[in-house]
Amino acid sequence: MTATATLSSKYQISIPKAVREEQHWQAGQEFVFIPKGKGVLVMPVPEAAELAGIAKGARTEALRDRTDRV
């Protein structure tokens, strides 16, 4: 899918309807902008409930912290 938008004089961009529907984005949803070269990656900020268990199974031994840095 290719969709375009124009930056307004107030530096706002409307996300095309086809993109919003495909991504299931809703009004009021918060997004993060991550610079990537000459572009930017736009991603929705996950809700706390979506992050639950994200590190399940992660190794906890040999963790580093500020005390073991040179």
C-alpha positions in Angstrom: 0.0 0.0 0.0 1.3 3.4 -0.9 -0.3 6.4 0.8 0.9 10.0 1.0 0.1 13.0 3.2 1.1 16.7 3.3 2.7 18.5 6.2 0.4 21.4 7.1 1.4 24.9 8.1 0.9 23.9 11.7 3.4 21.0 11.2 0.6 18.4 11.3 0.1 15.3 9.1 -3.2 13.4 8.8 -2.6 9.6 8.6 -4.5 8.3 5.5 -7.6 6.3 6.3 -6.3 3.1 4.6 -3.2 3.1 6.9 -5.3 3.8 10.1 -7.7 1.0 9.2 -4.9 -1.5 8.3 -3.0 -0.8 11.5 -6.1 -0.5 13.7 -5.0 2.9 15.0 -7.6 5.0 16.9 -8.0 8.7 17.7 -6.2 9.6 20.9 -3.7 6.9 20.6 -0.1 7.9 21.5 2.8 7.4 19.0 6.6 7.5 19.2 8.8 9.0 16.4 12.1 7.2 15.9 14.6 8.9 13.5 15.9 6.5 10.8 18.4 8.1 8.4 16.5 10.7 6.4 13.1 9.3 7.5 11.2 8.5 10.6 9.6 5.4 12.0 6.2 6.0 13.6 5.0 3.4 16.1 2.2 3.3 18.6 3.3 3.5 22.2 2.2 0.1 23.8 -0.1 0.1 26.7 1.3 -1.2 30.0 -0.9 -4.4 29.7 0.6 -5.2 26.3 4.1 -5.2 27.9 3.2 -7.7 30.7 5.4 -10.8 30.3 7.6 -9.3 27.6 10.8 -10.4 29.4 9.4 -13.8 30.4 12.2 -16.4 30.2 15.0 -13.8 30.1 18.2 -14.8 31.8 18.7 -13.0 35.1 22.1 -14.3 36.0 25.2 -12.3 35.0 23.2 -9.0 34.8 25.3 -5.9 34.5 24.6 -2.6 36.3 26.4 0.7 36.9 28.6 -0.8 39.6 30.5 -3.2 37.3 31.3 -0.6 34.6 34.7 1.0 34.2 
